[in-house]
Amino acid sequence: MLLKGVERGGFVFYTNYRSRKAASSTRAPAACLVFLWPDLERQVRVEGSVEKLSAGNRTPTSRPGRWAPGSRPGSAQSERVPDRATLEAAMEEARRRHGERPPGRRTGRLPVMPQSIEFWQGRADRLHDRLLYTRGGGGWRIERLAP
């Protein structure tokens, strides 16, 4: 899944609704996101609920790759393929059929609406800073956590 931005307070992902992760997010609508910057000894952890929003079209430049994995409707994303040559051949077939601007496919938007966000800053003395923001009561509560 690809994080595309933040909308209405949620971290918005675009994905193929047929993908394993999208199906899992629909069955159990909760997620945990982790953003790690090891060189800076920083991490942000987000926990929240997943909502299914209306679909959106991909940009024309991203469409050929969306069509490349197969000729059937929908994407074969994450399905096994024998080799790179198979992908390239499918891409050429999509270009032959549709030109450089194949029709757009609908892509699912799955925002993660955070209920908690933890900011972690590592320290050499292992006395790490951990701040937990928890949503509730119309705002955010901030707490310091032990390292």
FENKA-V709992 format. One record per run of one state. SS is the DSSP state (H for helix, E for strand, C for the rest). FROM is the first residue (numbers start at 1). LEN is the number of residues. If there is no record, write none. Layout:
[[SS | FROM | LEN] [SS | FROM | LEN]]
This chain:
[[C | 1 | 1] [E | 2 | 6] [C | 8 | 2] [E | 10 | 6] [C | 16 | 4] [H | 20 | 8] [C | 28 | 2] [E | 30 | 8] [H | 38 | 3] [C | 41 | 1] [E | 42 | 16] [C | 58 | 2] [H | 60 | 9] [C | 69 | 15] [H | 84 | 15] [C | 99 | 7] [E | 106 | 16] [C | 122 | 7] [E | 129 | 8] [C | 137 | 2] [E | 139 | 6] [C | 145 | 3]]
